[in-house]
Amino acid sequence: MSDTPEDLFFEKLKEKKAEEIQVRQDTGPRPVTQRNLFENPESHPVLLDAALLKTFGVEWFPWLAETLFHEIEQTFKTSIADVNRLKIMTVQTLHVTDSFWEEWEIFEKVINSLNNIPPMLGVMQPPDAGMLLAGVDIVNQVRKEEFSEEVARYTAACFLHDNVFYAPPPCDFAQLYISQPMYKCKDCGKTRSALPPFKGYCPSCTEIYSQEHPFTFEPSEEAIKKNKGQNIEYFLSFDPEPTKKRFEEFDKADPTALPGMIKEEAVDIQAAKLISAVDYKNSRIKQLDIQLTGIRPWLESA
């Protein structure tokens, strides 16, 4: 029985699709050059930042979006990809405000933007471990500051949401809040969080909340003299060491041997997630290195 016209049509479509896939595999991502830097959606945010600093110095930091994009289009004689507009506004935010390091909402949106995910205002978009590692690494190349407790707690919540108990650099600033240290008072038997502002004394035994001035949140001097509230033992809610040890074993292993090493156990699953996360971070580093090679002469020219 001969093929119908519809069969021949769909067969041609399949062949065309296969050709398109092969072309993408053969050519890979479109190379970034000085000419297509702003219109190429593959452009790394650090590269865009470097190009703007090279061209405009720090004068572009306070410009409105409309002014900035107009100047880019006129100066470089180019269009700007929508995703690059997002990256440009994100690095501008990092230059002119400290909110990324202080407020979890801004931190979340910046991390997403640097990973090519448009931020959605009013909606939580918790990034995974790979996005966090890559995003913080990118930010550190633009500007490096200390993170607030609020941001550290949010980052820890993202790792725990991913069921990962160990945060390798550059996200190690959140490790304390991932581990969630606890204390148990051997005198009164109470178990509570040992996270800040805990000061090493059992609040119940040292009458922190029942003194004449309870809002000082300081232990009673009388209780301290009587050695009350100091018989304390500490433990971690989420111990990072097993995951860290297994992650380091995986990291040193031959990649081809990894599938046989990973067991269906919680620690191995966490370590495997971290290997994938670090690989993604390293791929973004490699991406920047490759793109810099193409335009470094221009960036370094007088």
ZALO-209702 format. One record per residue: residue in three letters; z, x, y of N, C-alpha, C in turn. Coordinates in Angstrom, 3 decimals, m for minus. Last residue first. Layout:
# ZALO-209702
   type       n.pz       n.px       n.py      ca.pz      ca.px      ca.py       c.pz       c.px       c.py
    ALA          Z          X          Y          Z          X          Y          Z          X          Y
...
//
This chain:
# ZALO-209702
   type       n.pz       n.px       n.py      ca.pz      ca.px      ca.py       c.pz       c.px       c.py
    ALA     24.981     43.121     50.582     25.634     43.063     51.893     25.160     41.826     52.661
    SER     25.401     41.902     47.197     24.599     42.459     48.289     25.302     42.270     49.622
    GLU     26.746     40.596     45.229     27.285     41.893     45.663     26.497     42.525     46.801
    LEU     25.200     38.322     44.799     26.597     38.169     45.220     27.170     39.460     45.782
    TRP     22.791     39.521     43.905     22.831     38.778     45.164     24.267     38.644     45.676
    PRO     23.618     40.737     41.468     23.042     41.546     42.562     23.084     40.828     43.909
    ARG     24.560     38.415     39.980     25.495     39.412     40.512     24.876     40.271     41.623
    ILE     22.999     36.539     38.745     23.023     36.508     40.215     23.998     37.521     40.813
    GLY     23.042     37.057     35.957     21.791     36.698     36.616     21.834     36.772     38.126
    THR     25.702     37.539     35.346     24.716     38.605     35.141     23.432     38.328     35.918
    LEU     26.931     35.098     35.648     27.140     36.130     36.674     26.100     37.239     36.569
    GLN     26.257     33.829     33.276     25.672     33.348     34.526     25.829     34.373     35.646
    ILE     27.801     35.297     31.444     26.344     35.254     31.310     25.690     34.846     32.625
    ASP     30.402     34.771     32.396     29.902     36.149     32.310     28.376     36.182     32.254
    LEU     30.549     31.967     32.071     30.613     32.564     33.401     30.057     33.980     33.402
    GLN     30.413     31.791     29.256     29.434     31.107     30.095     29.386     31.723     31.490
    LYS     32.724     33.122     28.523     31.426     33.714     28.201     30.323     33.098     29.050
    ILE     34.564     31.207     29.408     34.605     32.571     29.958     33.259     33.263     29.732
    ARG     33.871     29.104     27.770     33.712     28.943     29.222     33.752     30.303     29.923
    SER     34.553     30.164     25.317     33.143     29.829     25.552     32.872     29.630     27.040
    ASN     37.304     30.370     25.556     36.515     31.604     25.530     35.033     31.331     25.765
    LYS     37.942     27.618     25.390     38.267     28.384     26.600     37.417     29.654     26.674
    TYR     37.060     27.150     22.755     36.427     26.462     23.883     36.693     27.207     25.189
    ASP     38.820     28.783     21.349     37.370     29.029     21.253     36.638     28.364     22.413
    VAL     41.197     27.490     21.935     40.974     28.838     22.477     39.494     29.204     22.408
    ALA     40.769     25.107     20.462     41.012     25.063     21.909     40.724     26.415     22.558
    SER     40.517     26.036     17.834     39.395     25.321     18.454     39.531     25.306     19.971
    ILE     43.097     27.060     17.573     41.934     27.943     17.401     40.714     27.320     18.059
    LEU     44.573     24.705     17.886     44.666     25.750     18.908     43.506     26.747     18.793
    LYS     43.929     23.339     15.560     43.590     22.735     16.857     43.595     23.798     17.952
    ALA     45.082     25.103     13.733     43.623     24.920     13.735     43.157     24.299     15.042
    ALA     47.782     24.733     14.320     47.179     26.048     14.552     45.657     25.950     14.595
    GLN     48.083     22.041     13.496     48.325     22.434     14.887     47.624     23.747     15.209
    ILE     47.510     22.352     10.778     46.668     21.469     11.589     46.841     21.796     13.070
    ASP     49.604     24.011     10.002     48.227     24.493      9.903     47.282     23.649     10.752
    VAL     51.799     22.282     10.434     51.696     23.553     11.166     50.264     24.079     11.142
    ALA     51.278     20.110      8.656     51.380     19.911     10.107     51.168     21.203     10.878
    GLU     48.727     20.638      6.184     50.126     20.664      6.602     50.173     20.631      8.116
    GLU     46.474     21.206      4.435     46.762     19.899      5.017     48.259     19.781      5.295
    LYS     45.531     24.564      5.414     46.073     23.588      4.474     46.353     22.272      5.197
    ILE     43.158     27.005      5.877     43.816     25.857      6.503     44.235     24.839      5.445
    MET     41.703     28.883      4.460     43.096     29.184      4.815     43.864     27.950      5.287
    GLY     39.111     28.064      4.145     39.921     28.189      2.943     41.386     28.444      3.223
    PRO     38.199     28.148      6.810     38.248     26.872      6.085     39.119     26.928      4.836
    LEU     38.390     31.017      7.445     39.322     30.011      7.972     39.342     28.703      7.179
    ALA     36.522     32.831      6.729     37.591     32.600      5.757     38.527     31.468      6.188
    THR     34.871     33.125      8.865     34.287     32.513      7.667     35.349     32.188      6.619
    PRO     36.485     34.496     10.720     36.181     33.064     10.914     35.615     32.378      9.676
    ASP     39.043     36.513      9.527     37.587     36.369      9.569     37.270     34.878      9.705
    ALA     42.066     36.351     11.540     41.311     36.228     10.303     39.805     36.194     10.551
    LYS     43.449     36.212     13.867     43.088     37.545     13.392     42.165     37.496     12.169
    ASP     43.900     33.502     14.120     43.161     34.178     15.180     42.672     35.556     14.730
    PHE     45.540     32.880     11.981     44.167     32.346     12.015     43.311     33.134     12.996
    GLU     47.837     34.206     12.850     47.205     34.575     11.576     45.754     34.104     11.545
    GLU     48.378     32.826     15.188     48.050     34.249     15.286     47.413     34.761     13.995
    PHE     48.984     30.312     14.066     47.854     30.454     14.987     47.419     31.916     15.075
    ARG     51.329     30.913     12.697     50.142     30.529     11.937     48.879     30.667     12.795
    LYS     53.040     31.520     14.861     52.800     32.499     13.798     51.512     32.186     13.044
    LYS     52.980     29.092     16.318     52.526     30.343     16.934     52.169     31.374     15.868
    THR     54.137     27.340     14.463     52.752     27.128     14.908     52.174     28.403     15.506
    PRO     56.739     28.452     14.224     55.855     28.320     13.048     54.388     28.143     13.434
    GLU     57.613     28.392     17.062     57.390     29.630     16.322     56.521     29.466     15.074
    PRO     58.259     26.085     18.464     56.878     26.573     18.546     56.577     27.729     17.590
    ASP     60.042     23.241     17.569     60.048     24.696     17.477     58.612     25.229     17.490
    PHE     61.179     20.719     19.221     59.872     21.093     18.683     59.765     22.619     18.706
    SER     63.853     20.687     19.886     63.277     19.483     19.301     61.949     19.795     18.613
    LEU     66.051     23.364     19.191     64.803     22.903     19.790     64.315     21.648     19.093
    PHE     69.555     23.803     20.012     68.447     23.732     19.064     67.227     23.181     19.797
    TYR     72.890     25.093     20.482     71.571     24.718     20.984     70.557     24.651     19.835
    GLU     76.317     24.201     20.847     75.245     24.821     20.075     73.905     24.254     20.535
    ILE     79.358     24.820     22.624     78.052     24.159     22.539     77.110     24.932     21.621
    ASN     81.974     24.717     24.174     81.780     24.915     22.737     80.501     24.180     22.323
    GLN     82.426     23.955     26.690     81.680     25.200     26.514     81.427     25.531     25.043
    GLY     84.114     21.823     27.295     82.671     21.649     27.441     81.839     22.891     27.255
    LYS     86.929     23.682     28.512     86.341     22.454     28.002     84.809     22.481     28.185
    ASN     88.590     25.734     29.360     87.511     26.033     28.411     86.909     24.774     27.770
    LYS     90.247     25.237     31.429     90.777     24.880     30.112     89.734     25.080     28.999
    LYS     88.629     25.861     33.532     89.787     26.731     33.272     90.369     26.474     31.893
    ILE     86.928     23.679     33.430     86.398     25.004     33.108     87.536     25.950     32.769
    ALA     88.595     21.653     34.307     88.070     21.602     32.940     87.539     22.965     32.497
    GLU     88.982     22.499     36.939     90.134     22.392     36.040     89.665     22.383     34.580
    GLU     86.482     22.248     38.005     87.071     23.589     37.904     88.247     23.578     36.934
    SER     84.029     20.203     36.605     85.380     20.275     37.147     85.957     21.676     36.941
    PRO     80.569     21.004     37.328     81.684     20.765     36.409     83.034     20.899     37.116
    GLU     78.509     19.186     39.634     79.143     20.438     39.236     80.305     20.136     38.303
    PHE     77.310     17.109     40.997     76.822     17.469     39.666     77.312     18.848     39.225
    THR     77.931     15.899     43.284     77.690     17.345     43.384     77.101     17.865     42.076
    PHE     78.597     13.336     42.768     77.192     13.602     43.050     76.910     15.068     43.383
    PRO     81.375     13.069     42.449     80.518     13.217     41.267     79.081     13.614     41.561
    HIS     84.082     13.795     43.704     82.742     13.900     44.307     81.710     14.108     43.185
    GLU     86.098     13.369     41.881     86.204     12.718     43.191     84.855     12.728     43.898
    GLN     84.397     12.985     38.678     85.272     13.651     39.644     85.335     12.847     40.947
    SER     82.639     12.106     36.763     83.853     11.320     36.990     84.846     11.994     37.929
    TYR     80.513     13.675     36.051     80.217     12.388     36.681     81.463     11.585     37.024
    ILE     81.646     15.978     34.932     80.656     16.121     36.013     80.448     14.810     36.765
    GLU     83.654     16.580     33.044     83.855     15.522     34.033     82.890     15.601     35.215
    THR     83.324     18.198     30.899     83.681     18.853     32.164     83.703     17.886     33.331
    CYS     82.594     16.479     28.861     83.844     17.222     28.731     84.292     17.879     30.029
    SER     80.098     15.519     29.847     81.211     14.608     29.531     82.536     15.346     29.530
    PRO     78.422     17.763     30.162     78.797     16.935     31.322     79.992     16.031     31.048
    CYS     78.970     20.893     28.862     78.859     19.490     28.471     79.305     18.616     29.644
    TYR     77.176     23.471     30.507     78.450     22.821     30.226     78.200     21.386     29.811
    GLY     74.715     24.430     31.232     75.449     25.145     30.194     76.810     24.579     29.866
    LYS     73.373     22.898     33.049     73.905     24.183     33.517     74.777     24.892     32.490
    PHE     70.444     20.940     33.393     71.587     21.298     32.553     72.052     22.721     32.872
    PRO     68.294     19.800     34.907     69.277     20.672     35.552     70.510     20.997     34.717
    PRO     66.504     21.660     32.413     67.060     21.589     33.764     67.188     20.143     34.213
    LEU     67.359     20.641     29.010     66.391     20.971     30.056     67.072     20.955     31.423
    ALA     68.906     19.822     26.970     69.331     21.046     27.654     68.299     21.515     28.675
    SER     69.846     16.492     26.190     68.815     17.451     26.580     69.428     18.646     27.290
    ARG     72.577     16.014     23.807     71.792     15.684     24.996     70.742     16.761     25.248
    THR     75.100     14.753     21.845     73.861     15.536     21.833     72.993     15.077     22.993
    LYS     78.642     14.894     21.410     77.464     14.331     22.054     76.292     15.311     22.013
    GLY     81.046     15.881     20.419     80.021     15.459     19.466     78.756     14.912     20.084
    CYS     83.068     17.004     21.828     82.951     15.549     21.895     81.873     14.992     20.963
    ASP     82.904     19.696     20.842     84.190     19.071     21.179     84.092     17.549     21.158
    LYS     80.388     20.563     20.468     81.229     20.513     19.275     82.597     19.893     19.553
    CYS     77.554     19.235     21.803     78.912     19.649     22.150     79.798     19.469     20.910
    LYS     74.345     20.357     21.466     75.353     19.497     20.854     76.722     20.058     21.188
    TYR     71.251     20.308     23.246     72.553     20.886     22.958     73.416     19.844     22.250
    MET     67.731     21.179     23.159     68.831     20.217     23.122     70.141     20.964     22.919
    PRO     64.489     21.859     24.531     65.789     22.315     24.014     66.851     21.235     24.141
    GLN     61.461     21.324     24.330     62.541     20.373     24.588     63.874     20.817     23.968
    SER     58.970     22.504     23.963     60.020     22.753     22.962     61.179     21.766     23.084
    ILE     57.655     21.684     26.278     57.127     21.301     24.969     58.231     21.403     23.918
    TYR     59.154     22.874     28.203     59.156     21.410     28.170     58.497     20.876     26.906
    LEU     58.645     25.572     27.690     60.030     25.082     27.708     60.066     23.572     27.526
    GLN     55.811     25.734     28.064     56.427     25.847     26.734     57.850     25.309     26.674
    ALA     54.326     25.744     30.341     54.827     24.438     29.896     55.645     24.525     28.616
    PHE     53.375     28.254     30.729     54.346     27.767     31.716     54.970     26.440     31.289
    ASP     51.334     28.707     28.978     52.685     28.977     28.494     53.760     28.551     29.492
    CYS     48.681     28.472     29.502     49.484     27.248     29.610     50.918     27.454     29.126
    PRO     46.784     30.499     29.142     47.575     30.486     30.381     48.452     29.244     30.558
    PRO     48.962     31.341     26.389     48.530     31.557     27.775     47.112     31.029     27.964
    PRO     49.644     28.551     24.101     49.312     29.945     24.408     48.959     30.098     25.884
    ALA     52.061     26.447     23.197     51.060     26.560     24.257     50.789     28.034     24.541
    TYR     52.951     24.523     20.388     52.888     25.859     20.982     51.764     25.915     21.996
    PHE     52.763     22.054     19.235     54.078     22.455     19.729     54.098     23.834     20.381
    VAL     50.717     19.251     19.266     50.711     20.714     19.244     51.988     21.198     19.924
    ASN     49.929     16.547     19.496     50.730     17.003     18.347     50.645     18.510     18.154
    ASP     48.852     15.695     21.797     47.900     16.288     20.861     48.587     16.760     19.577
    HIS     51.173     15.064     23.063     50.268     13.955     22.741     49.221     14.403     21.726
    LEU     52.044     17.648     23.500     52.754     16.836     22.512     51.923     15.615     22.111
    PHE     50.225     18.362     25.503     50.265     19.112     24.245     50.945     18.288     23.154
    CYS     50.943     16.453     27.455     49.577     16.469     26.907     49.530     17.221     25.582
    ALA     53.571     17.168     28.008     53.317     15.844     27.439     51.917     15.783     26.818
    ALA     53.134     19.653     29.200     53.836     19.580     27.920     53.579     18.247     27.231
    THR     51.937     18.763     31.550     51.166     19.591     30.621     51.798     19.566     29.236
    TYR     54.151     17.450     32.669     52.945     16.691     32.321     52.093     17.465     31.316
    ARG     55.917     19.590     33.056     56.302     18.494     32.163     55.075     17.682     31.736
    ALA     54.441     21.077     34.903     54.789     21.670     33.607     55.169     20.590     32.599
    VAL     54.393     19.299     37.036     53.134     19.628     36.369     53.401     20.238     34.992
    GLU     57.177     19.273     37.643     56.448     18.038     37.370     55.165     18.304     36.604
    GLU     57.776     21.904     38.240     58.350     21.309     37.033     57.580     20.049     36.649
    SER     54.765     23.555     39.421     56.016     22.820     39.599     56.515     22.305     38.254
    PHE     53.441     26.844     38.939     53.382     25.397     38.705     54.760     24.767     38.882
    GLU     52.356     29.323     41.245     53.335     28.846     40.278     53.232     27.328     40.151
    GLU     48.835     30.248     41.464     50.131     29.874     42.037     51.075     29.464     40.910
    LYS     45.712     31.595     42.159     46.809     31.554     41.193     48.126     31.288     41.909
    ARG     42.332     30.667     42.361     43.589     30.862     43.082     44.731     30.712     42.085
    VAL     40.145     31.121     40.699     39.937     30.677     42.077     41.167     30.994     42.921
    GLN     41.155     31.836     38.312     40.127     32.711     38.876     39.795     32.333     40.309
    ASN     42.838     29.751     37.728     43.445     31.058     38.003     42.444     32.049     38.577
    VAL     40.973     27.761     37.085     41.730     27.670     38.340     42.316     29.035     38.708
    ILE     40.186     28.669     34.535     39.212     28.597     35.632     39.928     28.578     36.975
    ASP     42.611     28.371     33.144     41.978     29.686     33.242     40.970     29.720     34.386
    VAL     42.954     25.615     33.306     43.920     26.484     33.998     43.344     27.887     34.152
    GLY     40.696     24.827     31.714     40.855     24.415     33.106     41.799     25.310     33.881
    ALA     41.168     25.943     29.167     39.981     26.331     29.929     40.153     26.015     31.411
    LEU     43.611     24.665     28.498     43.499     26.127     28.490     42.319     26.591     29.332
    LEU     42.861     21.930     28.780     43.958     22.501     29.562     43.838     24.020     29.639
    MET     40.823     21.648     26.908     40.535     21.407     28.317     41.607     22.008     29.212
    GLY     42.310     22.179     24.560     41.185     23.020     24.962     40.840     22.875     26.428
    ALA     44.199     20.077     24.478     44.639     21.472     24.613     43.509     22.383     25.086
    ASP     42.944     17.327     26.552     43.437     17.921     25.314     43.749     19.401     25.535
    PRO     44.101     15.354     29.383     43.213     16.344     28.755     43.810     16.877     27.458
    PRO     44.479     11.947     30.014     45.168     13.164     29.548     44.213     14.135     28.871
    GLN     43.894     10.084     32.296     42.905     10.759     31.456     43.517     12.046     30.907
    MET     44.839      6.972     33.677     45.254      8.250     33.105     44.166      8.777     32.186
    VAL     43.470      5.593     36.599     43.468      5.581     35.133     43.910      6.952     34.632
    GLY     43.250      5.881     39.286     44.057      4.775     38.802     44.116      4.666     37.294
    LEU     40.020      7.256     39.177     41.230      6.994     39.946     41.952      5.775     39.391
    MET     38.705      9.383     36.978     38.775      7.938     37.214     40.098      7.640     37.911
    PRO     36.567     12.243     37.216     37.894     11.636     37.272     37.811     10.145     37.590
    PRO     34.080     13.254     34.916     34.366     12.614     36.208     35.750     11.968     36.199
    ILE     34.161     16.259     33.374     34.513     14.864     33.119     34.858     14.209     34.454
    ASN     33.843     19.028     33.453     32.661     18.156     33.576     32.924     16.706     33.202
    ASN     36.127     20.444     33.648     35.552     20.329     32.307     34.418     19.298     32.262
    LEU     36.877     20.100     36.201     36.424     21.436     35.839     35.837     21.476     34.431
    SER     37.772     17.431     36.015     36.573     17.756     36.789     36.004     19.118     36.404
    ASN     40.146     17.705     34.503     39.012     16.940     33.988     37.713     17.312     34.697
    ILE     41.672     19.225     36.300     41.376     19.744     34.962     40.167     19.016     34.374
    VAL     41.816     17.400     38.450     41.147     18.686     38.624     40.753     19.273     37.264
    LYS     43.309     15.301     37.351     41.937     15.054     37.805     41.162     16.354     37.984
    GLU     45.778     16.585     36.733     44.980     15.943     35.690     43.521     15.797     36.120
    PHE     46.653     17.422     39.305     46.443     18.392     38.225     45.510     17.807     37.165
    ILE     47.057     14.978     40.518     45.985     15.851     41.015     45.638     16.896     39.949
    GLU     49.225     14.052     38.959     48.010     13.249     39.085     46.821     14.111     39.527
    TRP     51.257     15.972     39.250     50.580     15.840     37.955     49.282     15.032     38.061
    GLU     51.532     18.256     41.863     51.485     16.839     41.501     50.665     16.642     40.232
    GLU     51.439     21.089     42.195     52.667     20.349     42.475     52.680     18.925     41.936
    TRP     49.028     22.285     41.914     50.164     22.956     41.277     51.459     22.147     41.398
    PHE     47.402     20.589     43.410     47.089     20.830     41.991     48.292     21.403     41.259
    SER     48.401     20.755     46.031     48.721     19.581     45.215     48.403     19.773     43.739
    ASP     47.963     22.593     47.976     48.775     23.030     46.840     49.006     21.913     45.825
    THR     44.677     22.945     49.459     45.929     22.224     49.232     46.641     22.776     48.009
    VAL     42.333     24.415     49.704     42.950     23.883     50.924     44.276     23.166     50.712
    HIS     41.348     25.348     47.250     41.474     26.277     48.374     42.356     25.727     49.498
    LEU     41.239     23.124     45.618     42.107     24.231     45.225     42.337     25.202     46.379
    THR     39.283     21.636     46.954     40.660     21.138     46.896     41.627     22.257     46.551
    GLN     37.066     23.211     46.329     37.490     23.092     47.729     38.943     22.610     47.796
    VAL     36.863     22.725     43.638     37.297     24.064     44.050     37.694     24.063     45.523
    THR     36.079     19.965     43.863     37.290     20.356     43.139     37.766     21.732     43.571
    MET     33.694     19.985     45.185     34.821     19.328     45.834     36.138     19.712     45.166
    ILE     32.210     21.347     43.180     32.374     21.923     44.519     33.570     21.305     45.234
    LYS     32.250     19.578     41.013     32.856     20.904     40.880     33.148     21.518     42.248
    LEU     30.827     17.407     42.151     32.197     17.231     41.684     32.918     18.578     41.580
    ARG     28.381     18.574     42.550     29.098     18.045     43.714     30.586     17.878     43.361
    ASN     27.697     19.034     39.913     28.044     20.185     40.752     28.724     19.755     42.045
    VAL     27.088     16.510     39.019     28.238     17.175     38.405     28.654     18.392     39.223
    ASP     24.772     16.014     40.561     25.996     15.227     40.778     27.219     15.923     40.207
    ALA     23.097     18.874     41.885     23.379     17.988     40.757     24.695     17.256     41.004
    ILE     21.396     19.086     44.840     22.681     19.390     44.209     22.907     18.385     43.088
    SER     18.359     20.803     45.881     19.154     19.599     45.657     20.446     20.017     44.950
    THR     17.623     23.327     48.366     17.813     22.842     47.005     18.463     21.470     47.001
    LYS     17.828     25.379     50.346     16.586     24.646     50.087     16.590     24.063     48.666
    PHE     20.149     26.576     51.114     19.577     27.039     49.846     18.258     26.346     49.496
    THR     20.581     25.288     53.591     20.644     26.749     53.487     19.926     27.253     52.248
    GLN     20.361     22.531     53.062     19.523     23.160     54.087     19.461     24.669     53.911
    GLU     22.229     22.107     51.018     20.830     21.716     50.813     19.907     22.410     51.807
    ILE     24.575     23.037     52.272     24.086     23.665     51.037     22.603     23.375     50.852
    GLU     24.787     21.246     54.402     24.617     22.682     54.672     24.090     23.411     53.442
    HIS     25.182     18.842     53.003     24.016     19.004     53.877     23.746     20.483     54.128
    PHE     27.621     19.323     51.767     26.431     19.154     50.942     25.149     19.307     51.766
    LEU     29.292     19.542     54.068     29.161     20.642     53.109     27.872     20.516     52.295
    THR     29.065     17.016     55.278     28.684     18.233     56.002     28.409     19.375     55.027
    GLU     30.068     15.342     53.266     28.714     15.135     53.777     28.202     16.389     54.487
    ALA     32.698     16.329     52.909     31.720     16.421     51.826     30.289     16.305     52.347
    LEU     33.889     18.281     55.707     33.766     17.028     54.966     32.650     17.164     53.932
    TRP     35.379     21.554     55.701     34.242     20.668     55.941     34.343     19.390     55.122
    PRO     37.379     23.469     55.308     37.758     22.173     55.891     36.606     21.190     56.076
    PHE     35.861     25.575     53.916     37.070     24.976     53.340     37.409     23.617     53.971
    TRP     33.790     26.893     55.124     33.481     25.630     54.446     34.714     24.924     53.913
    GLU     34.740     29.307     56.089     34.488     28.235     57.052     34.260     26.889     56.381
    VAL     35.035     31.505     54.597     36.053     30.464     54.397     35.818     29.276     55.326
    GLY     31.608     32.134     53.912     32.963     32.660     54.092     33.984     31.574     53.783
    PHE     29.119     31.153     53.262     29.807     30.539     54.405     31.180     31.147     54.709
    THR     28.145     32.851     51.146     27.251     32.307     52.178     27.996     31.869     53.434
    LYS     30.286     33.589     49.527     29.304     34.601     49.935     28.511     34.122     51.148
    LEU     31.436     31.108     49.087     32.192     32.122     49.831     31.254     33.219     50.344
    LEU     29.395     29.954     47.564     29.772     29.356     48.844     30.557     30.338     49.705
    ALA     29.388     31.622     45.322     28.179     31.497     46.137     28.490     30.927     47.519
    ALA     31.956     31.205     44.299     31.572     32.545     44.765     30.354     32.482     45.675
    ASP     31.754     28.491     43.572     32.730     28.915     44.575     32.343     30.271     45.164
    LEU     29.855     28.693     41.551     29.567     27.888     42.741     30.489     28.287     43.888
    LEU     31.350     30.229     39.754     30.108     30.763     40.306     29.714     30.008     41.576
    VAL     33.356     28.492     39.081     33.725     29.751     39.744     32.495     30.382     40.385
    PRO     31.911     26.429     37.751     32.563     26.178     39.050     32.958     27.446     39.794
    HIS     28.654     27.247     36.466     30.108     27.349     36.331     30.770     27.132     37.696
    SER     25.899     25.134     35.884     26.540     26.138     36.742     28.065     26.082     36.635
    GLU     24.549     23.175     34.534     25.313     24.119     33.723     26.102     25.119     34.568
    PRO     23.000     21.713     36.267     24.296     21.144     35.884     25.154     22.074     35.038
    ASN     21.379     23.131     38.941     21.547     23.285     37.497     22.924     22.757     37.074
    GLU     21.424     23.053     41.648     20.799     21.908     40.981     20.972     21.962     39.460
    PHE     22.604     25.421     42.418     23.265     24.165     42.776     22.648     22.942     42.085
    LEU     20.905     27.462     41.297     22.362     27.466     41.125     22.997     26.100     41.348
    ASN     18.246     28.087     41.343     18.627     26.772     40.814     20.138     26.572     40.676
    ARG     18.120     30.635     42.585     17.276     29.552     43.074     17.783     28.177     42.609
    GLN     19.779     32.278     41.122     20.107     32.040     42.522     19.345     30.831     43.056
    THR     20.131     30.616     37.894     19.601     31.637     38.786     20.039     31.330     40.214
    VAL     20.972     29.915     34.599     21.364     29.749     35.994     20.831     30.924     36.799
    PRO     18.864     28.543     32.010     19.529     29.684     32.654     19.839     29.396     34.126
    ARG     19.616     25.677     30.161     18.755     26.213     31.220     19.472     27.360     31.920
    PRO     20.640     26.240     26.771     20.874     25.729     28.117     19.955     26.402     29.135
    GLY     17.901     26.647     24.356     19.291     26.642     24.768     19.443     26.085     26.170
    THR     15.405     26.908     23.066     15.550     27.370     24.446     17.001     27.473     24.895
    ASP     15.743     25.951     20.458     15.072     27.228     20.692     15.358     27.780     22.079
    GLN     17.029     23.507     20.757     17.682     24.548     19.963     17.080     25.910     20.241
    ARG     15.158     22.123     22.280     16.483     22.378     22.843     17.194     23.482     22.081
    VAL     13.036     22.063     20.427     12.860     22.747     21.711     14.215     23.081     22.323
    GLN     14.160     20.483     18.410     13.819     21.870     18.124     13.649     22.667     19.406
    ILE     14.377     18.026     19.725     15.592     18.691     19.260     15.322     20.168     19.022
    GLU     11.663     17.475     20.142     12.552     17.636     21.286     13.828     18.373     20.894
    GLU     10.765     17.216     17.484     10.213     18.270     18.336     11.131     18.547     19.518
    ALA     12.187     14.943     16.688     12.440     16.218     16.003     11.921     17.389     16.829
    LYS     10.983     13.063     18.347     12.404     13.350     18.506     12.747     14.689     17.871
    LYS      8.392     13.063     17.251      8.589     13.459     18.650     10.040     13.844     18.892
    GLU      8.898     12.070     14.705      8.352     13.407     14.856      8.580     13.943     16.264
    LYS      9.833      9.508     15.369     10.724     10.434     14.672     10.239     11.869     14.817
    LEU      7.488      8.443     16.502      8.699      8.580     17.308      9.660      9.582     16.687
    LYS      5.813      8.398     14.274      5.485      9.266     15.409      6.702      9.490     16.300
    GLU      7.110      6.441     12.803      7.011      7.792     12.251      6.691      8.795     13.354
    PHE      6.743      4.227     14.387      8.099      4.753     14.253      8.105      6.158     13.659
    PHE      3.917      3.953     14.023      4.499      4.130     15.356      5.897      4.766     15.260
    LEU      3.640      3.507     11.301      3.042      4.715     11.882      3.653      5.024     13.253
    ASP      4.944      1.035     11.126      5.464      2.183     10.383      4.946      3.487     10.978
    GLU      3.241     m0.538     12.703      4.638     m0.344     13.133      5.248      0.867     12.440
    PRO      0.858     m0.534     11.216      0.887      0.115     12.538      2.309      0.378     13.020
    THR      1.819      0.191      7.770      1.487     m0.732      8.852      1.462      0.036     10.165
    ASP      0.388      2.166      5.203      1.409      1.984      6.234      0.913      0.999      7.279
    SER     m0.917      0.632      2.194     m1.020      1.473      3.394      0.096      1.167      4.380
    MET      0.000      0.850     m1.194      0.000      0.000      0.000      0.000      0.889      1.249
//
